[in-house]
Amino acid sequence: MKYLNENTPAYKELADLGATLRQLYEDDCNLPSQQSRSTKITELELKAEQICKELGVTLFLQTDPRGASIYIGDDKINDSNYSMYQVVHSSMITNGTKGTAVAAQDTPF
């Protein structure tokens, strides 16, 4: 599997989207429902989908706020296998298959 390099603008944008989505997912769990929050979540999810489409990778959105929100891969990702793919977050990427963190500069996309 190819990995998206942390130093690319697309990775940084996905990382920012993921961080914002994670916070919104947490708020959605803990606070009263708000239409404006639901609308913002939908907008950000669609933006992440568009970026991944342009990159030619598959997106999985993990809406459980206890971890990362965005996972990407080159296969069909679903609830039962998403942890085997690249998680996108702000400081490093994790190769779920091996269970180890990998420096982004060592994993070009």
FIMAR-558442 format. One line per field, with one value per atom (N, C-alpha, C): residue number from 1; residue in one letter; atom name; x, y, z. Coordinates in pm, 1 decimal. Example, Ala and Ser with C-alpha at 12.3 -4.5 7.8 and 13.67 -1.06 7.14 Angstrom:
2
tiro (1 1 1 2 2 2)
drenba (a a a s s s)
baba (N CA C N CA C)
X (1319.0 1230.0 1320.0 1285.0 1367.0 1290.0)
Y (-569.0 -450.0 -330.0 -225.0 -106.0 3.0)
Z (780.0 780.0 780.0 708.0 714.0 787.0)
//
This chain:
109
tiro (1 1 1 2 2 2 3 3 3 4 4 4 5 5 5 6 6 6 7 7 7 8 8 8 9 9 9 10 10 10 11 11 11 12 12 12 13 13 13 14 14 14 15 15 15 16 16 16 17 17 17 18 18 18 19 19 19 20 20 20 21 21 21 22 22 22 23 23 23 24 24 24 25 25 25 26 26 26 27 27 27 28 28 28 29 29 29 30 30 30 31 31 31 32 32 32 33 33 33 34 34 34 35 35 35 36 36 36 37 37 37 38 38 38 39 39 39 40 40 40 41 41 41 42 42 42 43 43 43 44 44 44 45 45 45 46 46 46 47 47 47 48 48 48 49 49 49 50 50 50 51 51 51 52 52 52 53 53 53 54 54 54 55 55 55 56 56 56 57 57 57 58 58 58 59 59 59 60 60 60 61 61 61 62 62 62 63 63 63 64 64 64 65 65 65 66 66 66 67 67 67 68 68 68 69 69 69 70 70 70 71 71 71 72 72 72 73 73 73 74 74 74 75 75 75 76 76 76 77 77 77 78 78 78 79 79 79 80 80 80 81 81 81 82 82 82 83 83 83 84 84 84 85 85 85 86 86 86 87 87 87 88 88 88 89 89 89 90 90 90 91 91 91 92 92 92 93 93 93 94 94 94 95 95 95 96 96 96 97 97 97 98 98 98 99 99 99 100 100 100 101 101 101 102 102 102 103 103 103 104 104 104 105 105 105 106 106 106 107 107 107 108 108 108 109 109 109)
drenba (m m m k k k y y y l l l n n n e e e n n n t t t p p p a a a y y y k k k e e e l l l a a a d d d l l l g g g a a a t t t l l l r r r q q q l l l y y y e e e d d d d d d c c c n n n l l l p p p s s s q q q q q q s s s r r r s s s t t t k k k i i i t t t e e e l l l e e e l l l k k k a a a e e e q q q i i i c c c k k k e e e l l l g g g v v v t t t l l l f f f l l l q q q t t t d d d p p p r r r g g g a a a s s s i i i y y y i i i g g g d d d d d d k k k i i i n n n d d d s s s n n n y y y s s s m m m y y y q q q v v v v v v h h h s s s s s s m m m i i i t t t n n n g g g t t t k k k g g g t t t a a a v v v a a a a a a q q q d d d t t t p p p f f f)
baba (N CA C N CA C N CA C N CA C N CA C N CA C N CA C N CA C N CA C N CA C N CA C N CA C N CA C N CA C N CA C N CA C N CA C N CA C N CA C N CA C N CA C N CA C N CA C N CA C N CA C N CA C N CA C N CA C N CA C N CA C N CA C N CA C N CA C N CA C N CA C N CA C N CA C N CA C N CA C N CA C N CA C N CA C N CA C N CA C N CA C N CA C N CA C N CA C N CA C N CA C N CA C N CA C N CA C N CA C N CA C N CA C N CA C N CA C N CA C N CA C N CA C N CA C N CA C N CA C N CA C N CA C N CA C N CA C N CA C N CA C N CA C N CA C N CA C N CA C N CA C N CA C N CA C N CA C N CA C N CA C N CA C N CA C N CA C N CA C N CA C N CA C N CA C N CA C N CA C N CA C N CA C N CA C N CA C N CA C N CA C N CA C N CA C N CA C N CA C N CA C N CA C N CA C N CA C N CA C N CA C N CA C N CA C N CA C N CA C)
X (83.1 0.0 87.0 44.4 114.2 71.3 160.6 127.7 133.8 42.8 40.8 144.2 234.6 341.6 286.9 329.4 284.6 319.9 419.6 465.1 387.7 292.1 215.3 99.7 58.9 -56.6 -183.7 -202.6 -323.1 -326.5 -211.0 -206.7 -238.9 -177.2 -200.3 -347.0 -408.3 -549.8 -636.8 -606.8 -681.9 -661.3 -539.1 -511.7 -592.6 -597.6 -677.1 -825.8 -873.5 -1013.9 -1043.1 -951.6 -969.7 -975.7 -889.4 -888.9 -1019.2 -1065.3 -1190.9 -1308.6 -1309.3 -1417.8 -1420.0 -1303.1 -1298.3 -1361.6 -1331.9 -1390.3 -1541.5 -1584.6 -1728.3 -1799.8 -1735.9 -1794.8 -1807.7 -1705.5 -1711.4 -1825.4 -1835.0 -1943.7 -2079.8 -2087.1 -2212.1 -2253.9 -2154.2 -2183.5 -2223.6 -2163.5 -2175.7 -2268.8 -2302.9 -2383.3 -2518.4 -2614.2 -2743.5 -2727.6 -2810.9 -2805.7 -2825.0 -2745.9 -2757.2 -2748.7 -2841.4 -2841.9 -2714.5 -2666.2 -2545.6 -2424.9 -2415.4 -2304.4 -2316.4 -2435.6 -2457.9 -2423.7 -2460.2 -2429.9 -2279.6 -2209.0 -2063.8 -1995.7 -2041.5 -1984.7 -2000.1 -2117.4 -2142.7 -2052.4 -2037.6 -1951.4 -1806.6 -1754.8 -1616.5 -1596.0 -1693.6 -1683.9 -1680.5 -1763.6 -1764.1 -1632.1 -1575.4 -1446.2 -1336.5 -1336.0 -1238.3 -1257.1 -1381.9 -1409.9 -1356.5 -1374.4 -1326.5 -1173.9 -1105.4 -959.0 -911.9 -972.9 -932.4 -962.0 -1072.3 -1105.7 -999.1 -958.2 -853.7 -721.2 -693.2 -569.0 -577.0 -698.0 -715.3 -706.6 -743.1 -742.6 -883.7 -906.7 -1036.0 -1035.3 -1144.4 -1158.6 -1248.8 -1210.8 -1299.7 -1305.8 -1426.4 -1446.1 -1487.7 -1404.6 -1435.0 -1499.3 -1627.5 -1700.3 -1695.2 -1631.0 -1610.0 -1501.8 -1532.7 -1437.7 -1318.8 -1307.6 -1197.4 -1067.8 -1065.9 -944.4 -942.9 -860.0 -849.1 -978.5 -1005.3 -1128.4 -1110.7 -990.7 -968.8 -866.7 -908.9 -822.3 -828.8 -714.9 -712.9 -641.7 -675.1 -611.7 -639.6 -589.7 -612.0 -709.1 -778.4 -879.2 -1009.9 -1108.2 -1235.5 -1215.1 -1239.0 -1222.8 -1361.7 -1374.3 -1503.4 -1482.8 -1593.0 -1588.4 -1502.1 -1487.9 -1414.9 -1266.5 -1222.0 -1080.8 -1008.8 -1074.7 -1014.3 -882.1 -862.7 -739.3 -616.6 -635.4 -523.5 -467.2 -529.6 -491.2 -424.7 -381.4 -313.3 -410.0 -374.1 -450.8 -387.9 -470.4 -421.0 -438.0 -327.1 -332.1 -214.6 -204.1 -115.4 33.7 78.1 220.8 291.8 222.3 285.8 177.0 219.8 124.3 151.1 49.6 63.2 27.8 111.5 82.2 11.6 -121.1 -200.8 -168.8 -129.5 -100.0 16.7 118.7 234.7 223.4 132.2 111.7 223.1 297.3 407.1 392.8 440.4 440.9 557.0 535.1 636.4 654.4 779.0 803.7 752.7 683.6 620.5 720.6 839.1 934.7 983.4 965.0 1004.7 894.9 780.5 667.6 606.3 676.8 623.0 498.7 413.8 288.7 307.7)
Y (-119.1 0.0 124.6 225.2 353.8 435.6 522.1 610.4 755.4 833.4 976.0 1043.5 1117.9 1184.4 1300.9 1307.6 1411.8 1552.6 1565.3 1696.7 1751.3 1676.8 1725.6 1812.9 1908.9 1992.4 1909.1 1804.1 1721.4 1653.4 1601.4 1537.5 1639.3 1754.3 1857.7 1899.9 1911.8 1948.8 1838.3 1712.0 1600.8 1593.5 1618.7 1616.8 1724.5 1842.8 1950.9 1916.1 1861.1 1820.0 1712.5 1616.6 1508.3 1559.1 1653.3 1708.4 1782.6 1858.9 1931.8 1835.0 1735.0 1636.8 1561.4 1522.6 1449.7 1531.1 1659.9 1747.0 1759.7 1772.7 1782.5 1651.4 1537.7 1408.2 1396.8 1446.0 1444.0 1532.6 1651.3 1741.8 1679.5 1611.0 1546.7 1439.0 1373.3 1269.9 1330.3 1443.0 1494.7 1614.5 1680.8 1802.5 1782.7 1865.4 1856.5 1872.6 1806.2 1809.9 1952.3 1986.0 2116.9 2098.6 2158.3 2148.1 2208.2 2318.7 2382.1 2289.4 2212.9 2118.5 2005.9 1953.2 1845.8 1892.0 2014.4 2070.7 2084.2 2132.6 2148.6 2013.1 1912.3 1777.6 1728.6 1742.9 1698.5 1770.2 1901.5 1979.7 1931.0 1907.4 1863.2 1721.4 1634.1 1497.4 1497.8 1579.3 1589.0 1645.4 1740.2 1796.5 1689.5 1609.5 1500.9 1398.2 1365.5 1271.6 1324.1 1452.7 1511.8 1506.3 1539.3 1534.0 1392.2 1294.1 1154.9 1108.2 1152.3 1117.5 1171.2 1296.3 1356.5 1283.3 1228.5 1154.6 1010.3 963.4 825.2 726.0 770.2 681.5 671.6 566.3 544.8 605.1 668.9 734.3 652.2 641.5 587.2 689.3 725.9 820.3 743.4 749.3 686.4 794.2 779.5 883.6 868.0 763.6 747.6 847.9 943.2 1050.4 1009.6 882.8 840.6 814.7 839.1 816.3 902.3 863.2 937.1 927.1 1027.6 1032.5 989.8 1008.5 982.9 871.3 772.8 664.0 660.9 633.8 626.4 499.5 454.8 336.3 325.5 218.7 198.7 83.7 39.6 -66.4 -18.6 -105.9 -76.7 -86.3 21.8 27.4 23.3 -51.9 -58.3 -69.7 -84.1 -89.8 -203.0 -309.0 -424.1 -426.2 -338.0 -343.0 -208.3 -100.0 33.8 49.2 -22.5 -6.9 -63.2 -133.1 -186.1 -82.9 33.9 133.9 254.3 348.8 467.9 558.7 592.2 689.6 826.3 927.2 1061.8 1145.6 1195.2 1288.8 1382.5 1474.8 1588.6 1563.4 1465.8 1456.6 1339.9 1230.4 1116.4 1030.2 931.0 835.0 700.7 618.5 487.7 381.1 281.4 167.7 66.0 62.6 -24.4 -171.2 -212.4 -352.4 -399.3 -316.1 -351.6 -300.0 -206.4 -152.1 -61.9 -2.5 84.8 220.7 322.9 456.4 464.4 530.5 543.4 690.9 736.1 876.6 906.1 1016.0 1048.3 1059.9 1113.4 1130.2 995.8 887.4 756.1 685.3 749.1 683.0 771.2 792.1 879.4 820.6 908.7 865.3 849.5)
Z (0.0 0.0 0.0 -73.8 -75.8 45.5 91.2 202.9 157.5 207.4 179.2 268.3 208.7 281.6 363.4 488.8 581.6 535.4 452.2 408.2 288.5 237.8 123.9 170.5 88.5 124.2 146.3 67.7 82.3 219.0 264.9 396.4 504.8 495.9 597.6 601.6 484.6 480.3 539.7 505.9 564.3 715.5 761.7 905.9 978.1 919.5 978.6 979.1 867.9 861.2 965.4 978.9 1075.6 1217.8 1251.0 1387.0 1415.9 1318.9 1336.2 1345.1 1257.9 1261.3 1393.5 1443.7 1570.4 1682.2 1685.1 1787.4 1767.9 1643.8 1617.4 1651.1 1622.7 1659.0 1811.1 1882.9 2029.0 2079.3 2024.0 2062.7 2031.1 1918.2 1879.1 1979.6 2041.0 2142.2 2276.5 2311.2 2446.7 2464.1 2355.5 2365.2 2297.8 2330.7 2263.0 2111.3 2037.5 1892.4 1840.3 1737.7 1673.2 1522.4 1451.4 1305.8 1246.2 1303.1 1249.0 1259.8 1370.0 1386.0 1283.9 1265.2 1168.0 1026.9 994.4 863.0 844.3 946.7 939.1 922.5 996.6 983.1 839.3 784.4 647.1 548.5 563.4 474.3 480.4 601.1 616.9 565.2 588.1 536.3 383.3 322.3 175.8 122.8 194.3 153.8 160.8 266.8 279.9 168.2 137.1 28.1 -104.1 -130.5 -255.0 -264.3 -156.5 -156.1 -185.2 -119.4 -139.1 -281.6 -336.3 -474.3 -569.4 -547.4 -631.1 -618.2 -499.4 -475.9 -524.0 -550.7 -593.2 -478.8 -358.2 -241.7 -185.4 -108.7 -46.5 93.0 129.9 260.0 350.4 478.0 580.0 692.8 732.0 842.0 966.5 1069.7 1197.6 1284.4 1310.7 1383.0 1534.2 1582.4 1726.7 1767.0 1854.5 1884.6 1971.7 2007.7 2094.6 2020.2 1891.1 1813.6 1689.2 1594.6 1469.4 1389.4 1310.4 1232.0 1087.5 1032.8 890.2 870.7 792.2 748.6 596.7 532.7 387.2 343.3 224.1 168.5 20.6 -38.9 -180.8 -206.5 -105.8 -116.3 -55.2 -55.8 10.4 160.9 231.7 376.8 439.5 548.4 616.5 767.7 841.0 987.2 1041.6 966.3 1019.0 982.9 892.6 853.6 850.6 888.9 874.5 948.4 1058.8 1137.1 1066.0 954.9 877.0 779.5 772.8 675.1 739.9 656.9 706.9 779.3 902.5 978.5 952.7 932.8 906.0 1031.8 1084.6 1196.3 1188.6 1278.0 1258.7 1275.3 1354.0 1379.8 1312.8 1285.0 1219.1 1158.0 1081.2 1029.5 1094.7 1101.1 1162.8 1061.0 1051.4 966.7 1054.5 1047.3 1132.8 1115.5 995.3 970.3 1055.4 1067.5 1147.5 1290.3 1311.9 1445.5 1492.5 1400.0 1439.3 1372.0 1438.0 1378.5 1281.7 1169.1 1065.8 1035.9 1029.9 998.4 858.3 842.2 713.8 600.1 626.1 518.7 462.9 537.8 491.5 413.0 398.6 333.9 227.0 114.5 11.0 -51.7 -98.8 -160.6 -308.9)
//
